[in-house]
Amino acid sequence: MPWLLRHRNQHLVELMDDPDCDPVFLQNTYRYFTDINRKLSGWQMLFDQYIAPLCTEPDHTYTLLDIGFGGGDIPLLLHQVASRHNIRMAIKAIDPDPRASEYIVQLKHVSDDIQFEAVSHTALLERQERFDFVVSNHVLHHLSSPAIQQLCRDAEQLARKRVVFSDLRRSDWAWLFFAVGTLGRFRDSFIREDGLRSIRRSCTAHELRELLPRSWQVEHYFPFRLLVRSS
């Protein structure tokens, strides 16, 4: 349990969430996400452990929904990992922020198996779309406690097989290491300030377990991350 950050601060707003934020800083933030997430997010491990074992039909095309794609790096990474497993994967990545879609247009070498759409997950529910897997990276800490519960309920309806969410874990050490590790870096972006705010907004494992049904699993994984998944 954190000591200095013992309470979650849900009232902090990340700079990049301001619709009037500096567009150049926002673009740079999206760009930095690719390198940071490849090194620290652990999605290759999560795919290997929690998605690949459920893909048992060799000629089947599995479907995956990424909620809140941001800079688009996670769906690109997951498609690459699936290909290394010889798993056919059609990915839909959604983000209601139109600025994220504007950034995605600039990306090169995007597979035809990945579709980006500026839409909310509730719209997909209304369209009765379903996917084998539903994932998200660093979305939960943006939400209030009731909104986290609602997203998890909705994700269960959208997923045929499994929901896998990854988020930050609030920790004094996480805040300190990030503060020191980013000192003097990423000055042309929102990475440092928003990262520190994100840690303060994020939950502990105990807090998420209290929010979610017992059938859901909430686990620590390194570094300072929480794995949240349906059974």
Secondary structure, DSSP 4 states (H G I P E B T S, - for coil): --STT-S--TT---GGGSTTS-HHHHHHHHHHHHHHHHHHT-HHHHIIIIIGGG---TT-EEEEEEE--TTSHHHHHHHHHHHHTT-EEEEEEE-S-HHHHHHHTT--S--TTEEEE---HHHHHHTT--EEEEEEES-GGGS-HHHHHHHHHHHHHHEEEEEEEEEEB--HHHHHHHHHHTTT--TTSSHHHHHHHHHHHPBPHHHHHHHS-TTSEEEEETTTEEEEE--
